[in-house]
Amino acid sequence: MFRLTPEGAARPPLAFTFDGRAMTGRAGDTIAAALLANGVAACRTTPVSDAPRAPYCLMGACFDCLVVVDGVGNRQGCLTPLEDGMRIESQRGRRAVAELAS
């Protein structure tokens, strides 16, 4: 469903990991766009029912694209630019209280 346009293919590649798996995005991509282009079906689970969620609105309104980026949770993947070497993880439920203190 998601594939690079000719203009997108010309942008420099960026390496990142998602849940420990090596993936590649392009300069100018958001985290959510890069995950979708790599076939990731879900990037978080809900706090109450543990239901999987994936990027939905891609404009920062729905919060279904929350991920953990380099150890920091509650990052909106649709608003966060992808950077080379990012370590992105699925967000499981809500952000841990210990993370809030840091």
N, C-alpha and C positions, 0 to 999 in steps of 0.2 A: 504494500500500500504506500509506504513512504520510500522514496528513492531520490537520489541526488539529481538535480537539474544539471545541465551542462555548465552553468555558472558556478553551482555549488561544487562540482567535481574539480574545478580549477583552483579552489581555495586550498591552502595548505592543510594536511591532515594533522590531527591532534590525537595522541594516545591517552587513554584513561582506562580505569577499571570500574566495573560495576559488580558488586558482590564477589569480588575477587577474579572476575573474568576480564581478560584484556579485550578492549573494544577501541574503535577508531571513530572519531567525529571530524568535523571540519571547522576551521577558523570561522567565527561568526555564528556558529550554532549555539543554541541554548542547551543546557543539560537535557531537558525534556525532548527536544528535537533529536539530539544524538541518541538517546535511549530508544525512541521510536524507530529511528532509522536502523538501529541494530536489532530490531525485533523484540525488544523488551515489552512484555505484555502488562506488567504491573511493577510499580516502583515503591509502593507502600501498602500497609494494611491498616485498617481502622482500629481505634482503641477498644471499642466495645465488642464488635463481632469478629474481628480479625479478617474482615472481607478485603480482598485485593482491590487496589485502586490504581488507575493509570492516568497520565495526563489527559485532561478533558478539554478545558476551555482555552488553554495555551495563552492566557492573558492575565493571569494572576488573581482571578476572581473565585475560583472553586477550591483551591488548596488540595486537589487530588494528586498533585505532582510532588508532594513533599518527599525529600530525600535527605540522607546524611552525607555531607560533603566534607571530606578531610576531618571526620570526627565531630562535626557540628551538625546537629539535627535541625529539623523544621526549615530547611532551605527549599524555597520554591524553585523547582527545576525549570519551569517555563520562563522565569525571570533571571536566572543565573547563567551568565555566559560560561561556556565550556572553556577550560584551560588545560593546557598540556600537562599530563601527569596527575590529574585529579583522581582521588580515591572516592568513588561514589558508592554508597550502600543503600539498600532498601531501608525505609523507615518502618519499623515494626511498632505499631501502636503509637502512643504519644511519646514526646521527648522525655527522657529521664530527668528527674528532679536534680540529680547530681550535675547534669549538664547545664542546668539553669544557673548554678552558682559560678560557673566558669566564664 
